[in-house]
Amino acid sequence: MIVTTTNSVEGQAIQSYLGIVSAEAILGANIFKDMFAGVRNVVGGRSAAYEKELRKAQEIALAELEQNANDLGANALVGVDLDYETIDGGMLMVTASGTAVAIG
């Protein structure tokens, strides 16, 4: 499946718009990662532990988004947007949304 943040797929005509789809991934950050992120994992203001968790959540959200589009009979997703949130208690949430389309 083609997944793009643009509103079209270059060289491909959109045959039909099948609907807006969305997916979420919520992951809990390990308490030990939280405690030691400031000591061990921060290099130049970045935390490797948190970056790894965010990448994992993004992959899960995008895979679920593709499955939801596939269920509608889509072979592409256009206008994909990713949003990141923190939830009380150290939870990380990634929301993915886009338009499921049939191209050909």
N, C-alpha and C positions, 0 to 999 in steps of 0.2 A: 504494500500500500504506500502510495506517495503521501507524505506529510509535509506541509509547507505553511509558513507564516504569511505568505502572500495570498492575495485573493484569487489567484489563478495559477494554473500550471503551464509554464511556457511550452508552446508547441502542442498543447492539448486543449480541445474544446470541452467545456463542461456541458454534458448532455442533460443532466438533471441535478437539482438540489434536493437532497434527501432529508435534510433536517440538521438542527444544531445538536451536537453531542457534547457531553462533558464527563469528566472523571476526576476523582480525588484520590490522593494517597496521603495517609496520615501515619507518621512514624514517631515512636517515642525515642527520645535521646536517652541513652544509657546514663544513669546517675554518675558513674565513674568517669565517663567521657566528659560530662558537665564539670565535675570537680577538677579534673586535670587538664582540661582544654586550655586553660589560661597558663598552665605551667609547661606542659610538654609539647602541645601541638600548635602553638601559635608561633608563626614565623612571618615577620613583616605584617602583622595584623591579621593573619589568616589562620583559621582553625581547620586542620586537615580532617579531624573527626566530623565536624559539622558539614564540611564540603562533601564528604563521602556520603553522609546521610541524605543531604539534599539531592545529590546525583541519583541515589537509590530511589528516593521518592519520585523524582522526575521520571525515571525509567518506568516505574510502576504506573504512574498516572498516564503516561503516553501509551503504554501497552493496553491499558484498559480503554483509553479513548479510541485506539485503533479497533479493538474488539467491538465496541459499541457502534462504530461506523460500519464495520463489517456486517454486523447483525442487521443493519438497514440496507445492505446490498451495495455499499459504497466501495469504490476502489481508490479513493483519494480523500484527503482531508485538507481543506484550505482555511486560511485565516486562523490558524492555530495560535492560541495564546496560553502562556503559562503564568500562573500567579503563585506567590509564595507567602505563607502566613505562619506565625507562631501562635500556638494555643497554650493557655495556662497549663502549667505542669511540665513544660519542656517538650511539648509535642510540636512536630514540624508537619505542615500541610502544604501539599502542592496540588493546585487545581489546574486542569487542562481543559480547554474548550476549543471548539472549531466547528466548521460546517462540513458535513458528510456529503460528498458529491460522487456522481458517476461521470467519469471522463472517457473519451474514446476518440 
